[in-house]
């Protein structure tokens, strides 16, 4: 039996992940039990789900941790009980805290949109006034990696790449916490643009937050004055790139993460083998592709048409 524990069912990314897991479990004739937090950041529900799965004899648990630090004890107890634990999407700070990780290279994903945004603004002759719409009030790996990757890609000295907010670059106008939700993105954008109306570039941790940011700007009549870039690659997000609401998004592959996770648990139950990492990395990189409304020289990307063929959700 395989357990899947996602952050929330309010984000299409995790809905797609569950769909991928269910499909692969069906193909392999493996029982799948799916759990989710009540909201993004609800690690307590995730810990309770882990304990229940261990008690019920799960062969393995696939976990997208809302708070890796807070879940360390639950993960350790599950592994001590003989349950394979694999992180999906969001890595633990210590890679060996789990038996494997299937995820996007989140730092590289951030770098891609940072490089693209810089080239795009420079081509238009503009200077960046940047707002970052991050995920959480306390550090979470995926949040830090994407934020720092974006800033580095833009050419900003990130100081400590393991920390958000220690930069001293005057181009950074402000930061907001969104909890990765549309409502959070709208609220953070309204606050930041009210404080710093010169903002013309917005990085958002994911497409729900970016969607909220766009709605806030549109309500103020500023949507054509601000470039929004983000990460996810859901079909709704790619359509927003096509419509010009987002400048670019980086496509992730949540179905692939889930499929590989189910396969890894099934293989471990059969042979005792654990998943292997991508050569040179501490995790298995499930890939990423920049989907851009307009390509720029020197930054690899795919167009909207190809993005719509490959997107999820």
C-alpha positions in Angstrom: 0.0 0.0 0.0 1.2 3.5 -0.9 0.3 6.6 0.9 0.2 10.0 -0.7 0.2 13.1 1.5 -0.1 16.5 -0.4 -0.1 20.0 1.0 -3.7 21.0 0.0 -6.4 20.1 -2.5 -6.9 23.8 -3.1 -3.9 24.0 -5.5 -4.3 22.4 -9.0 -0.7 21.3 -8.8 -1.4 18.8 -6.0 -4.7 17.8 -7.6 -2.7 16.8 -10.7 -0.2 15.0 -8.5 -2.9 12.9 -6.9 -4.3 12.1 -10.4 -0.9 10.9 -11.5 -0.4 8.7 -8.4 -3.9 7.2 -8.8 -3.3 6.4 -12.4 0.1 4.7 -11.8 -1.2 2.8 -8.8 -4.1 1.5 -10.9 -1.7 0.4 -13.6 0.5 -1.4 -11.1 -2.5 -2.9 -9.1 -1.3 -1.1 -6.0 -3.5 0.3 -3.3 -3.3 4.1 -2.9 -4.5 6.1 0.0 -4.4 9.9 -0.4 -4.4 12.6 2.3 -4.0 16.3 2.2 -3.6 19.2 4.6 -6.5 21.5 5.2 -4.5 24.4 3.9 -0.9 25.0 2.6 1.2 25.0 5.7 -0.9 22.5 7.7 1.9 20.2 8.6 0.0 18.8 11.7 -2.6 17.1 9.5 0.3 15.7 7.4 2.0 14.3 10.5 -1.3 12.6 11.7 -1.7 11.1 8.2 1.8 9.7 8.3 1.2 8.1 11.7 -2.0 6.5 10.4 -0.3 5.1 7.3 2.5 3.6 9.4 0.0 2.1 11.8 -1.9 0.6 8.8 1.2 -1.0 7.4 1.9 1.2 4.4 4.9 0.1 2.3 5.8 3.7 1.5 4.7 7.3 1.9 4.9 10.0 -0.8 5.0 13.3 1.0 4.9 17.0 -0.2 5.9 18.5 3.2 4.3 21.7 4.1 7.0 22.3 6.7 10.0 19.9 6.4 11.5 21.1 9.6 8.3 20.5 11.6 7.8 17.0 10.0 11.3 15.7 10.8 10.2 13.6 13.8 7.2 12.1 11.9 9.4 11.2 9.0 12.1 9.7 11.3 9.5 7.6 13.2 8.0 6.3 9.9 11.4 5.3 8.6 12.3 3.6 11.9 9.1 1.6 11.5 10.4 0.3 8.2 8.2 2.6 6.0 9.9 4.1 2.9 9.4 7.9 2.8 9.9 9.8 -0.4 9.6 13.6 -0.7 7.8 15.0 -3.7 8.2 18.6 -5.0 9.5 20.1 -1.7 12.8 18.8 -0.5 14.1 18.4 3.0 17.0 20.6 4.0 19.0 17.4 4.7 18.5 15.2 1.7 19.1 12.0 3.7 16.2 12.8 6.0 14.1 10.8 3.5 14.8 7.8 1.3 14.5 9.7 -1.9 13.2 13.0 -3.5 11.5 13.5 -6.8 11.3 17.2 -7.6 11.9 20.0 -9.9 15.3 21.6 -9.6 13.6 24.6 -8.0 16.7 26.8 -8.0 17.2 26.3 -11.7 13.5 27.0 -12.3 13.9 30.3 -10.5 17.1 31.1 -12.5 15.3 30.5 -15.8 12.5 33.0 -15.1 15.0 35.5 -13.6 17.2 35.3 -16.7 14.2 35.6 -19.0 12.8 38.6 -17.1 16.1 40.4 -17.2 16.5 39.9 -20.9 12.9 41.0 -21.5 13.1 44.2 -19.5 16.5 45.1 -21.0 15.2 44.6 -24.5 12.4 47.0 -23.7 14.9 49.5 -22.3 13.5 49.4 -18.8 15.0 49.1 -15.3 13.6 46.6 -12.8 11.7 47.5 -9.8 11.1 44.1 -8.3 8.5 42.7 -5.9 8.8 39.1 -4.8 5.6 37.3 -3.8 7.0 34.4 -1.7 5.3 31.5 0.0 5.6 31.4 3.7 6.5 33.5 6.8 9.0 30.8 7.9 11.7 29.3 5.6 10.5 26.3 3.4 13.0 24.8 1.0 11.0 25.2 -2.2 10.2 28.9 -1.3 13.9 29.7 -0.7 15.2 27.9 -3.7 12.8 29.5 -6.2 13.2 33.0 -4.7 17.0 32.8 -4.6 17.2 31.2 -8.1 15.1 34.0 -9.5 17.2 36.8 -8.0 20.4 35.2 -9.0 19.1 34.7 -12.5 18.2 38.4 -12.6 21.8 39.2 -11.7 21.3 40.1 -8.1 23.8 39.2 -5.4 21.8 36.9 -3.1 24.4 36.9 -0.3 23.4 33.7 1.5 21.5 31.5 -1.0 19.9 29.6 1.8 18.1 32.7 3.1 15.4 35.0 1.8 15.6 38.7 2.4 19.3 39.4 3.1 19.8 41.1 -0.2 20.6 44.8 -0.3 20.0 45.5 -4.0 18.0 48.7 -4.5 16.0 47.1 -7.3 14.1 45.0 -4.8 11.1 47.1 -3.8 9.6 44.7 -1.4 8.4 41.2 -0.5 5.1 39.7 0.3 3.9 36.4 1.9 1.2 34.6 -0.1 0.9 31.1 1.4 0.9 30.1 -2.2 -2.8 31.0 -2.7 -4.6 33.3 -5.1 -6.1 35.3 -2.2 -2.7 35.7 -0.7 -1.2 36.8 -4.0 -3.9 39.5 -4.4 -3.5 40.8 -0.8 0.3 40.9 -1.0 0.2 42.6 -4.4 -2.3 45.2 -3.3 -0.1 46.1 -0.3 3.2 46.2 -2.2 1.9 48.2 -5.1 0.3 50.7 -2.7 3.6 51.2 -1.0 5.8 51.2 -4.1 3.8 52.1 -7.2 7.0 52.0 -9.3 7.0 48.2 -9.2 7.2 46.8 -12.8 8.4 43.2 -12.2 6.7 40.6 -10.0 8.1 37.2 -9.2 5.5 34.9 -7.7 6.2 31.5 -6.1 3.4 29.7 -8.0 0.6 30.3 -10.4 -2.2 30.7 -7.8 -0.2 33.6 -6.2 0.6 35.0 -9.6 -3.1 34.9 -10.6 -4.0 36.9 -7.4 -1.3 39.4 -8.2 -2.6 39.9 -11.7 -6.1 40.4 -10.5 -5.0 43.1 -8.0 -3.1 44.9 -10.7 -5.9 44.6 -13.2 -8.3 46.1 -10.7 -6.0 49.1 -10.4 -5.5 49.4 -14.2 -1.8 48.5 -13.9 -1.8 45.1 -15.5 -0.1 46.3 -18.6 2.6 48.1 -16.7 3.9 45.1 -14.7 5.6 42.0 -15.9 4.6 38.8 -13.9 6.7 35.7 -13.9 6.1 32.5 -12.0 6.5 28.7 -11.7 4.1 25.8 -12.1 3.2 25.2 -15.7 -0.5 24.2 -15.3 -2.7 24.6 -18.3 -4.4 27.6 -16.7 -1.1 29.2 -16.2 0.1 28.6 -19.7 -3.2 30.1 -21.0 -2.4 33.2 -18.9 1.0 33.4 -20.7 -0.9 33.2 -24.0 -3.2 36.0 -22.9 -0.3 38.2 -21.8 -1.3 38.1 -18.1 2.0 36.3 -17.2 5.1 37.0 -19.1 6.5 33.5 -18.5 6.0 30.4 -16.3 8.3 27.4 -15.6 6.5 24.1 -16.2 6.9 21.4 -13.6 5.8 17.8 -14.0 3.7 16.8 -10.9 2.2 13.8 -12.6 5.7 12.5 -13.3 6.8 13.1 -9.7 3.8 11.0 -8.5 4.2 8.3 -11.0 7.9 7.8 -10.2 7.0 7.9 -6.5 4.5 5.1 -6.8 6.9 3.0 -8.9 9.6 3.5 -6.3 7.5 2.3 -3.4 6.3 -0.7 -5.5 9.9 -1.5 -6.4 11.1 -1.2 -2.8 8.4 -3.5 -1.6 9.4 -6.1 -4.2 13.2 -5.9 -4.1 14.2 -3.6 -1.2 15.9 -1.2 -3.7 15.6 2.6 -3.0 15.3 5.2 -5.8 18.4 6.6 -7.4 19.3 10.3 -7.8 20.0 12.1 -11.0 23.8 12.0 -11.5 25.5 15.0 -9.8 22.4 15.9 -7.7 21.1 14.9 -4.3 17.6 14.1 -5.7 15.9 12.8 -8.8 15.2 15.8 -11.1 11.8 15.5 -12.8 12.5 18.3 -15.2 11.3 21.8 -16.0 10.7 23.9 -19.1 10.3 27.7 -19.4 7.1 28.6 -21.2 7.5 32.2 -22.5 5.1 34.4 -24.4 8.2 35.9 -26.2 11.5 34.0 -26.5 14.7 35.8 -25.6 18.2 35.1 -26.8 20.3 32.9 -24.6 17.4 31.5 -22.4 16.0 28.2 -23.5 12.2 28.1 -23.7 9.2 26.6 -25.3 6.3 28.4 -26.8 2.7 28.5 -25.7 1.5 26.0 -28.2 4.0 23.4 -27.0 3.3 24.3 -23.4 -0.4 23.6 -23.9 0.4 20.2 -25.3 2.5 19.3 -22.3 0.7 21.1 -19.4 -1.3 19.5 -16.6 -4.6 20.4 -15.0 
